């Protein structure tokens, strides 16, 4: 009778074979525990035991905060990856996630911050040769940039707010975020929702604005919006916002602010004019949530919002560009990073139901 091999040892054997066949190069990271457990159809505990066996054999070692790294020296001569950043509300978490992942895989990263999208990509890429290009922007990559990248034989991965790209995209997908917010607000009893945004702080404002209008119209409701041309609420726009929120014939009971900055201005405005938040008006923001500590003087403990996991977006973008640099042309990269709606950022329940 053949001796039964424990499951963790079988997984260990398969991983060892994959590494020996050089599917994973020395110095690179193994897929995460969750991906491995999904791939092999076993628990994460079993995967962890298999990884521990790899560590005993000095085949792989754990790396703090990154996962498991294949032992050995990374390949030399790999060209760095260029990150072209046009996104104004750029997150340091995104940069750190890309930098850490690339460093662990033996690749360098160069960050560039062009003033406008009219810049010549050839000038940016001329100082040294690159192996790949990460384009961080709210808008689609200009066609002439795509042509330049192809001339340099550079794979492009786009990361940003606009998920409607004709090529590899890792997106925080604010379009889905607005749909989530609108649906949550309506199904928790809100009828009149006001969308407040600024063109200056948000280059993708028109995309979000259109998405909001379409979401509201799907619920057979009339869209309300206030467009601000400055980075903050001016006395004139504040007066208009107060009028919209307090008029008797069509009183606004929910406000969606595009940025945390605008949300703070609105909170201050409500506080100064003694408008209760969120008992009478629910305020929510697309983007990073406001620090609860900053809201203590408003008598609030938290604020609603949709959190975009920039660390996850950075990690997935780095994984994608690394796969492309190594010649992977599979379409698996087209999946999007969806916005996370966490407990602390969920829409607060309100008394009352929708009337149809």
MISEZA-277491 format. One record per residue (C-alpha): z, y, x; residue number from 1. Coordinates in steps of 0.1 Angstrom, whole numbers, always signed. Each point is the difference from the previous one (the first is absolute). Last residue first. Example, Ala and Ser with C-alpha at 12.3 -4.5 7.8 and 13.67 -1.06 7.14 Angstrom:
# MISEZA-277491
<kolke Z="+71" Y="-11" X="+137" zati="2"/>
<kolke Z="+7" Y="-34" X="-14" zati="1"/>
//
This chain:
# MISEZA-277491
<kolke Z="-43" Y="+545" X="-425" zati="356"/>
<kolke Z="+35" Y="+13" X="+7" zati="355"/>
<kolke Z="+13" Y="-8" X="+35" zati="354"/>
<kolke Z="+37" Y="-9" X="+3" zati="353"/>
<kolke Z="+32" Y="+20" X="+5" zati="352"/>
<kolke Z="+27" Y="+1" X="+26" zati="351"/>
<kolke Z="-13" Y="+3" X="+35" zati="350"/>
<kolke Z="+1" Y="-25" X="+29" zati="349"/>
<kolke Z="-4" Y="+15" X="+35" zati="348"/>
<kolke Z="-33" Y="-6" X="+17" zati="347"/>
<kolke Z="+5" Y="-22" X="+30" zati="346"/>
<kolke Z="+6" Y="+16" X="+34" zati="345"/>
<kolke Z="+34" Y="-16" X="+8" zati="344"/>
<kolke Z="-13" Y="-33" X="-12" zati="343"/>
<kolke Z="-32" Y="+1" X="+21" zati="342"/>
<kolke Z="-35" Y="+7" X="-13" zati="341"/>
<kolke Z="-22" Y="-9" X="+30" zati="340"/>
<kolke Z="-35" Y="+13" X="+4" zati="339"/>
<kolke Z="-26" Y="-27" X="+5" zati="338"/>
<kolke Z="-14" Y="-9" X="+34" zati="337"/>
<kolke Z="-36" Y="-8" X="-7" zati="336"/>
<kolke Z="-21" Y="-31" X="+5" zati="335"/>
<kolke Z="-33" Y="+6" X="+18" zati="334"/>
<kolke Z="+12" Y="-16" X="+33" zati="333"/>
<kolke Z="-8" Y="-36" X="-11" zati="332"/>
<kolke Z="-38" Y="+9" X="+1" zati="331"/>
<kolke Z="-4" Y="-21" X="+33" zati="330"/>
<kolke Z="-16" Y="+17" X="+30" zati="329"/>
<kolke Z="+25" Y="-11" X="+26" zati="328"/>
<kolke Z="-14" Y="+10" X="+34" zati="327"/>
<kolke Z="+32" Y="+6" X="+21" zati="326"/>
<kolke Z="-3" Y="+38" X="-7" zati="325"/>
<kolke Z="-2" Y="-8" X="-37" zati="324"/>
<kolke Z="+32" Y="-21" X="+0" zati="323"/>
<kolke Z="+18" Y="+28" X="+20" zati="322"/>
<kolke Z="-13" Y="+26" X="-25" zati="321"/>
<kolke Z="+14" Y="-20" X="-29" zati="320"/>
<kolke Z="+34" Y="-7" X="+16" zati="319"/>
<kolke Z="+4" Y="+36" X="+9" zati="318"/>
<kolke Z="-8" Y="+12" X="-35" zati="317"/>
<kolke Z="+24" Y="-26" X="-14" zati="316"/>
<kolke Z="+28" Y="+12" X="+22" zati="315"/>
<kolke Z="-7" Y="+37" X="-7" zati="314"/>
<kolke Z="-1" Y="-7" X="-38" zati="313"/>
<kolke Z="+32" Y="-19" X="+2" zati="312"/>
<kolke Z="+17" Y="+28" X="+19" zati="311"/>
<kolke Z="-14" Y="+25" X="-24" zati="310"/>
<kolke Z="+15" Y="-17" X="-30" zati="309"/>
<kolke Z="-11" Y="+24" X="-28" zati="308"/>
<kolke Z="+30" Y="+8" X="-22" zati="307"/>
<kolke Z="-7" Y="+9" X="-36" zati="306"/>
<kolke Z="+25" Y="+25" X="-15" zati="305"/>
<kolke Z="+31" Y="+6" X="-21" zati="304"/>
<kolke Z="+27" Y="+22" X="+13" zati="303"/>
<kolke Z="+36" Y="-9" X="+9" zati="302"/>
<kolke Z="+36" Y="+10" X="-3" zati="301"/>
<kolke Z="-4" Y="+32" X="-19" zati="300"/>
<kolke Z="+25" Y="+28" X="-6" zati="299"/>
<kolke Z="-25" Y="+26" X="+13" zati="298"/>
<kolke Z="+22" Y="+7" X="+30" zati="297"/>
<kolke Z="-1" Y="-37" X="+9" zati="296"/>
<kolke Z="-38" Y="+0" X="+1" zati="295"/>
<kolke Z="-5" Y="+2" X="+38" zati="294"/>
<kolke Z="+22" Y="-30" X="+5" zati="293"/>
<kolke Z="-23" Y="-20" X="-23" zati="292"/>
<kolke Z="-28" Y="+4" X="+26" zati="291"/>
<kolke Z="-32" Y="+7" X="-20" zati="290"/>
<kolke Z="-23" Y="-29" X="-4" zati="289"/>
<kolke Z="-32" Y="-2" X="+21" zati="288"/>
<kolke Z="-33" Y="+1" X="-19" zati="287"/>
<kolke Z="-7" Y="+6" X="-37" zati="286"/>
<kolke Z="+29" Y="+18" X="-15" zati="285"/>
<kolke Z="+21" Y="-4" X="-32" zati="284"/>
<kolke Z="+18" Y="+25" X="-22" zati="283"/>
<kolke Z="+13" Y="-11" X="-34" zati="282"/>
<kolke Z="+8" Y="+29" X="-23" zati="281"/>
<kolke Z="+28" Y="+1" X="-25" zati="280"/>
<kolke Z="+25" Y="-24" X="+16" zati="279"/>
<kolke Z="-17" Y="+2" X="+34" zati="278"/>
<kolke Z="+7" Y="+28" X="+7" zati="277"/>
<kolke Z="+16" Y="+26" X="-23" zati="276"/>
<kolke Z="-16" Y="+35" X="+0" zati="275"/>
<kolke Z="+26" Y="+26" X="+11" zati="274"/>
<kolke Z="-26" Y="+25" X="+12" zati="273"/>
<kolke Z="+11" Y="-1" X="+36" zati="272"/>
<kolke Z="+3" Y="-38" X="-1" zati="271"/>
<kolke Z="-35" Y="-4" X="-15" zati="270"/>
<kolke Z="-15" Y="+22" X="+27" zati="269"/>
<kolke Z="+18" Y="-17" X="+28" zati="268"/>
<kolke Z="-12" Y="-34" X="-13" zati="267"/>
<kolke Z="-35" Y="+13" X="-3" zati="266"/>
<kolke Z="+0" Y="+12" X="+36" zati="265"/>
<kolke Z="+14" Y="-34" X="+11" zati="264"/>
<kolke Z="-28" Y="-18" X="-19" zati="263"/>
<kolke Z="-26" Y="+23" X="+16" zati="262"/>
<kolke Z="+13" Y="-10" X="+35" zati="261"/>
<kolke Z="+1" Y="-37" X="-10" zati="260"/>
<kolke Z="-37" Y="+1" X="-7" zati="259"/>
<kolke Z="-22" Y="-7" X="-30" zati="258"/>
<kolke Z="+26" Y="+10" X="-26" zati="257"/>
<kolke Z="+0" Y="-20" X="-33" zati="256"/>
<kolke Z="+19" Y="+18" X="-27" zati="255"/>
<kolke Z="+14" Y="-16" X="-32" zati="254"/>
<kolke Z="+13" Y="+15" X="-33" zati="253"/>
<kolke Z="-24" Y="+29" X="-5" zati="252"/>
<kolke Z="+6" Y="+18" X="-33" zati="251"/>
<kolke Z="-30" Y="+5" X="-22" zati="250"/>
<kolke Z="+8" Y="+24" X="-29" zati="249"/>
<kolke Z="+34" Y="+11" X="+14" zati="248"/>
<kolke Z="-10" Y="+13" X="+34" zati="247"/>
<kolke Z="+24" Y="-12" X="+27" zati="246"/>
<kolke Z="-19" Y="-20" X="+26" zati="245"/>
<kolke Z="-33" Y="+19" X="-2" zati="244"/>
<kolke Z="+17" Y="+34" X="+1" zati="243"/>
<kolke Z="+21" Y="-11" X="+30" zati="242"/>
<kolke Z="-31" Y="-12" X="+18" zati="241"/>
<kolke Z="-18" Y="+33" X="-7" zati="240"/>
<kolke Z="+29" Y="+20" X="+13" zati="239"/>
<kolke Z="+2" Y="-22" X="+31" zati="238"/>
<kolke Z="-38" Y="+5" X="+6" zati="237"/>
<kolke Z="+4" Y="+38" X="-1" zati="236"/>
<kolke Z="+32" Y="+0" X="+21" zati="235"/>
<kolke Z="-17" Y="-22" X="+26" zati="234"/>
<kolke Z="+7" Y="-37" X="+1" zati="233"/>
<kolke Z="-8" Y="-15" X="+35" zati="232"/>
<kolke Z="-29" Y="-8" X="+23" zati="231"/>
<kolke Z="-23" Y="+25" X="-18" zati="230"/>
<kolke Z="-30" Y="-5" X="-23" zati="229"/>
<kolke Z="+20" Y="-16" X="-28" zati="228"/>
<kolke Z="-16" Y="-21" X="-28" zati="227"/>
<kolke Z="+20" Y="-6" X="-31" zati="226"/>
<kolke Z="-10" Y="-29" X="-22" zati="225"/>
<kolke Z="+3" Y="-13" X="-36" zati="224"/>
<kolke Z="-21" Y="-29" X="-12" zati="223"/>
<kolke Z="-3" Y="-6" X="-38" zati="222"/>
<kolke Z="+11" Y="-35" X="-11" zati="221"/>
<kolke Z="-20" Y="-29" X="-12" zati="220"/>
<kolke Z="+18" Y="-24" X="+24" zati="219"/>
<kolke Z="-33" Y="-5" X="+20" zati="218"/>
<kolke Z="-2" Y="+38" X="+1" zati="217"/>
<kolke Z="+32" Y="+2" X="+20" zati="216"/>
<kolke Z="-13" Y="-24" X="+27" zati="215"/>
<kolke Z="-34" Y="+17" X="+1" zati="214"/>
<kolke Z="+16" Y="+35" X="+5" zati="213"/>
<kolke Z="+24" Y="-14" X="+27" zati="212"/>
<kolke Z="-29" Y="-16" X="+19" zati="211"/>
<kolke Z="-20" Y="+32" X="-1" zati="210"/>
<kolke Z="+29" Y="+19" X="+15" zati="209"/>
<kolke Z="+6" Y="-26" X="+26" zati="208"/>
<kolke Z="-36" Y="+2" X="+12" zati="207"/>
<kolke Z="-1" Y="+38" X="-2" zati="206"/>
<kolke Z="+32" Y="+2" X="+21" zati="205"/>
<kolke Z="-12" Y="-22" X="+29" zati="204"/>
<kolke Z="+4" Y="+29" X="+25" zati="203"/>
<kolke Z="+36" Y="+4" X="-11" zati="202"/>
<kolke Z="+20" Y="+29" X="+15" zati="201"/>
<kolke Z="-26" Y="+26" X="-8" zati="200"/>
<kolke Z="-13" Y="-13" X="-33" zati="199"/>
<kolke Z="+35" Y="+1" X="-16" zati="198"/>
<kolke Z="+12" Y="-22" X="-28" zati="197"/>
<kolke Z="+20" Y="+0" X="-32" zati="196"/>
<kolke Z="-8" Y="-26" X="-28" zati="195"/>
<kolke Z="+18" Y="+8" X="-33" zati="194"/>
<kolke Z="+9" Y="-29" X="-23" zati="193"/>
<kolke Z="+5" Y="+4" X="-38" zati="192"/>
<kolke Z="+9" Y="-33" X="-16" zati="191"/>
<kolke Z="+28" Y="-16" X="+20" zati="190"/>
<kolke Z="+18" Y="-29" X="-16" zati="189"/>
<kolke Z="+5" Y="-25" X="+28" zati="188"/>
<kolke Z="-34" Y="-15" X="-6" zati="187"/>
<kolke Z="-17" Y="+33" X="+6" zati="186"/>
<kolke Z="+18" Y="+7" X="+33" zati="185"/>
<kolke Z="-5" Y="-35" X="+13" zati="184"/>
<kolke Z="-37" Y="+1" X="-8" zati="183"/>
<kolke Z="-5" Y="+34" X="+16" zati="182"/>
<kolke Z="+19" Y="-9" X="+31" zati="181"/>
<kolke Z="-19" Y="-33" X="+5" zati="180"/>
<kolke Z="-33" Y="+16" X="-5" zati="179"/>
<kolke Z="+9" Y="+27" X="+25" zati="178"/>
<kolke Z="+10" Y="-26" X="+26" zati="177"/>
<kolke Z="-33" Y="-19" X="-6" zati="176"/>
<kolke Z="-19" Y="+31" X="+10" zati="175"/>
<kolke Z="+24" Y="+6" X="+28" zati="174"/>
<kolke Z="-14" Y="-31" X="+17" zati="173"/>
<kolke Z="+21" Y="-3" X="+32" zati="172"/>
<kolke Z="-32" Y="-13" X="+14" zati="171"/>
<kolke Z="-11" Y="-25" X="+27" zati="170"/>
<kolke Z="-38" Y="+2" X="-1" zati="169"/>
<kolke Z="-28" Y="-19" X="+16" zati="168"/>
<kolke Z="-34" Y="+11" X="-13" zati="167"/>
<kolke Z="-16" Y="+18" X="-29" zati="166"/>
<kolke Z="+32" Y="+21" X="-7" zati="165"/>
<kolke Z="+15" Y="+7" X="-34" zati="164"/>
<kolke Z="+37" Y="-5" X="+11" zati="163"/>
<kolke Z="+5" Y="+37" X="+7" zati="162"/>
<kolke Z="+36" Y="+8" X="+11" zati="161"/>
<kolke Z="-2" Y="-10" X="+36" zati="160"/>
<kolke Z="-10" Y="-27" X="+25" zati="159"/>
<kolke Z="-36" Y="-7" X="+10" zati="158"/>
<kolke Z="-9" Y="-28" X="+24" zati="157"/>
<kolke Z="-31" Y="+6" X="+21" zati="156"/>
<kolke Z="-16" Y="-25" X="+24" zati="155"/>
<kolke Z="-16" Y="+17" X="+30" zati="154"/>
<kolke Z="-34" Y="-9" X="+14" zati="153"/>
<kolke Z="-3" Y="+35" X="+15" zati="152"/>
<kolke Z="-32" Y="+6" X="-20" zati="151"/>
<kolke Z="+19" Y="-15" X="-30" zati="150"/>
<kolke Z="+28" Y="+25" X="+5" zati="149"/>
<kolke Z="-25" Y="+29" X="+1" zati="148"/>
<kolke Z="-17" Y="-12" X="-33" zati="147"/>
<kolke Z="+34" Y="-3" X="-17" zati="146"/>
<kolke Z="+9" Y="+35" X="+11" zati="145"/>
<kolke Z="-34" Y="+12" X="-13" zati="144"/>
<kolke Z="+8" Y="-15" X="-34" zati="143"/>
<kolke Z="+33" Y="+19" X="-3" zati="142"/>
<kolke Z="+31" Y="-23" X="-4" zati="141"/>
<kolke Z="+12" Y="+1" X="-36" zati="140"/>
<kolke Z="+27" Y="+25" X="-8" zati="139"/>
<kolke Z="+38" Y="-1" X="+3" zati="138"/>
<kolke Z="-2" Y="-8" X="+37" zati="137"/>
<kolke Z="+11" Y="-22" X="+28" zati="136"/>
<kolke Z="-30" Y="-16" X="+18" zati="135"/>
<kolke Z="+9" Y="-28" X="+23" zati="134"/>
<kolke Z="-27" Y="-6" X="+27" zati="133"/>
<kolke Z="-6" Y="-31" X="+22" zati="132"/>
<kolke Z="-6" Y="-12" X="+35" zati="131"/>
<kolke Z="-1" Y="+34" X="+17" zati="130"/>
<kolke Z="-17" Y="+14" X="+31" zati="129"/>
<kolke Z="+15" Y="+31" X="+16" zati="128"/>
<kolke Z="-2" Y="+38" X="-1" zati="127"/>
<kolke Z="-32" Y="-1" X="-23" zati="126"/>
<kolke Z="+16" Y="-12" X="-32" zati="125"/>
<kolke Z="+12" Y="+33" X="-13" zati="124"/>
<kolke Z="-32" Y="+19" X="+11" zati="123"/>
<kolke Z="-22" Y="-27" X="-16" zati="122"/>
<kolke Z="+20" Y="+4" X="-33" zati="121"/>
<kolke Z="-13" Y="+36" X="-3" zati="120"/>
<kolke Z="+24" Y="+20" X="-22" zati="119"/>
<kolke Z="-10" Y="+9" X="-35" zati="118"/>
<kolke Z="+30" Y="-19" X="-14" zati="117"/>
<kolke Z="+22" Y="+28" X="+10" zati="116"/>
<kolke Z="+28" Y="+9" X="+26" zati="115"/>
<kolke Z="-3" Y="-34" X="+17" zati="114"/>
<kolke Z="+33" Y="-18" X="+7" zati="113"/>
<kolke Z="-6" Y="-29" X="+24" zati="112"/>
<kolke Z="+23" Y="-29" X="+8" zati="111"/>
<kolke Z="-7" Y="-25" X="+28" zati="110"/>
<kolke Z="+13" Y="-35" X="-3" zati="109"/>
<kolke Z="+4" Y="-27" X="+27" zati="108"/>
<kolke Z="-5" Y="-37" X="-5" zati="107"/>
<kolke Z="+20" Y="-29" X="+14" zati="106"/>
<kolke Z="+9" Y="-17" X="-33" zati="105"/>
<kolke Z="+36" Y="+13" X="+0" zati="104"/>
<kolke Z="-13" Y="+34" X="+9" zati="103"/>
<kolke Z="-24" Y="-1" X="-30" zati="102"/>
<kolke Z="+28" Y="-9" X="-24" zati="101"/>
<kolke Z="+25" Y="+26" X="+13" zati="100"/>
<kolke Z="-26" Y="+28" X="+0" zati="99"/>
<kolke Z="-13" Y="-8" X="-35" zati="98"/>
<kolke Z="+35" Y="-1" X="-15" zati="97"/>
<kolke Z="+11" Y="+31" X="+19" zati="96"/>
<kolke Z="-31" Y="+20" X="-13" zati="95"/>
<kolke Z="+6" Y="-10" X="-36" zati="94"/>
<kolke Z="+38" Y="+7" X="+2" zati="93"/>
<kolke Z="-8" Y="+34" X="+14" zati="92"/>
<kolke Z="-17" Y="+9" X="-33" zati="91"/>
<kolke Z="-29" Y="+24" X="-2" zati="90"/>
<kolke Z="+2" Y="+25" X="-29" zati="89"/>
<kolke Z="-32" Y="+17" X="+12" zati="88"/>
<kolke Z="-22" Y="-30" X="+2" zati="87"/>
<kolke Z="-29" Y="+6" X="+24" zati="86"/>
<kolke Z="+10" Y="-24" X="+27" zati="85"/>
<kolke Z="-25" Y="-18" X="+22" zati="84"/>
<kolke Z="+18" Y="-30" X="+16" zati="83"/>
<kolke Z="-19" Y="-14" X="+30" zati="82"/>
<kolke Z="+6" Y="-36" X="+11" zati="81"/>
<kolke Z="+3" Y="-7" X="+37" zati="80"/>
<kolke Z="-24" Y="-23" X="+20" zati="79"/>
<kolke Z="+10" Y="-35" X="+9" zati="78"/>
<kolke Z="-3" Y="-5" X="+38" zati="77"/>
<kolke Z="+29" Y="-24" X="+3" zati="76"/>
<kolke Z="+7" Y="-28" X="-25" zati="75"/>
<kolke Z="+37" Y="-3" X="-7" zati="74"/>
<kolke Z="+23" Y="-18" X="+24" zati="73"/>
<kolke Z="+17" Y="-31" X="-12" zati="72"/>
<kolke Z="+23" Y="-9" X="-30" zati="71"/>
<kolke Z="-14" Y="+4" X="-35" zati="70"/>
<kolke Z="+21" Y="+26" X="-19" zati="69"/>
<kolke Z="+20" Y="-6" X="-32" zati="68"/>
<kolke Z="+10" Y="+27" X="-24" zati="67"/>
<kolke Z="-2" Y="+38" X="+4" zati="66"/>
<kolke Z="+35" Y="+13" X="-7" zati="65"/>
<kolke Z="+15" Y="-14" X="+32" zati="64"/>
<kolke Z="-24" Y="-24" X="+17" zati="63"/>
<kolke Z="+6" Y="-37" X="-3" zati="62"/>
<kolke Z="-15" Y="-23" X="+27" zati="61"/>
<kolke Z="-29" Y="-24" X="+0" zati="60"/>
<kolke Z="-11" Y="-30" X="+21" zati="59"/>
<kolke Z="+32" Y="-2" X="+20" zati="58"/>
<kolke Z="+5" Y="-36" X="-12" zati="57"/>
<kolke Z="+34" Y="+10" X="-16" zati="56"/>
<kolke Z="-18" Y="+31" X="-15" zati="55"/>
<kolke Z="-26" Y="-22" X="-17" zati="54"/>
<kolke Z="+28" Y="-22" X="-14" zati="53"/>
<kolke Z="+16" Y="+32" X="-14" zati="52"/>
<kolke Z="-33" Y="+8" X="-16" zati="51"/>
<kolke Z="+0" Y="-34" X="-18" zati="50"/>
<kolke Z="+36" Y="+6" X="-12" zati="49"/>
<kolke Z="-10" Y="+35" X="-13" zati="48"/>
<kolke Z="-30" Y="-15" X="-18" zati="47"/>
<kolke Z="+22" Y="-25" X="-18" zati="46"/>
<kolke Z="+24" Y="+28" X="-10" zati="45"/>
<kolke Z="-30" Y="+20" X="-13" zati="44"/>
<kolke Z="-7" Y="-28" X="-24" zati="43"/>
<kolke Z="-32" Y="-20" X="+0" zati="42"/>
<kolke Z="-36" Y="+4" X="-13" zati="41"/>
<kolke Z="-15" Y="+1" X="+35" zati="40"/>
<kolke Z="-19" Y="+33" X="-5" zati="39"/>
<kolke Z="+27" Y="+15" X="-23" zati="38"/>
<kolke Z="+28" Y="-9" X="+25" zati="37"/>
<kolke Z="-21" Y="+14" X="+28" zati="36"/>
<kolke Z="-7" Y="+33" X="-18" zati="35"/>
<kolke Z="+37" Y="+4" X="-9" zati="34"/>
<kolke Z="+11" Y="-8" X="+36" zati="33"/>
<kolke Z="-24" Y="+27" X="+14" zati="32"/>
<kolke Z="-32" Y="-9" X="+18" zati="31"/>
<kolke Z="+4" Y="-7" X="+37" zati="30"/>
<kolke Z="-1" Y="+30" X="+24" zati="29"/>
<kolke Z="-22" Y="+4" X="+31" zati="28"/>
<kolke Z="+12" Y="-3" X="+36" zati="27"/>
<kolke Z="-20" Y="-31" X="+7" zati="26"/>
<kolke Z="-30" Y="-4" X="-24" zati="25"/>
<kolke Z="+4" Y="-16" X="-35" zati="24"/>
<kolke Z="-29" Y="-22" X="-10" zati="23"/>
<kolke Z="+2" Y="-11" X="+37" zati="22"/>
<kolke Z="-5" Y="-37" X="-8" zati="21"/>
<kolke Z="+34" Y="-5" X="+16" zati="20"/>
<kolke Z="+15" Y="+26" X="-25" zati="19"/>
<kolke Z="-15" Y="-19" X="-30" zati="18"/>
<kolke Z="+13" Y="-33" X="+13" zati="17"/>
<kolke Z="+35" Y="+15" X="+5" zati="16"/>
<kolke Z="-1" Y="+13" X="-36" zati="15"/>
<kolke Z="-10" Y="-34" X="-13" zati="14"/>
<kolke Z="+26" Y="-18" X="+20" zati="13"/>
<kolke Z="+28" Y="+24" X="-11" zati="12"/>
<kolke Z="-11" Y="-5" X="-37" zati="11"/>
<kolke Z="+3" Y="-38" X="+5" zati="10"/>
<kolke Z="+34" Y="+5" X="+18" zati="9"/>
<kolke Z="+13" Y="+21" X="-30" zati="8"/>
<kolke Z="-12" Y="-27" X="-24" zati="7"/>
<kolke Z="+20" Y="-28" X="+17" zati="6"/>
<kolke Z="-22" Y="-28" X="+13" zati="5"/>
<kolke Z="+4" Y="-33" X="-19" zati="4"/>
<kolke Z="-1" Y="-30" X="+23" zati="3"/>
<kolke Z="-28" Y="-24" X="-8" zati="2"/>
<kolke Z="+11" Y="-34" X="-14" zati="1"/>
//
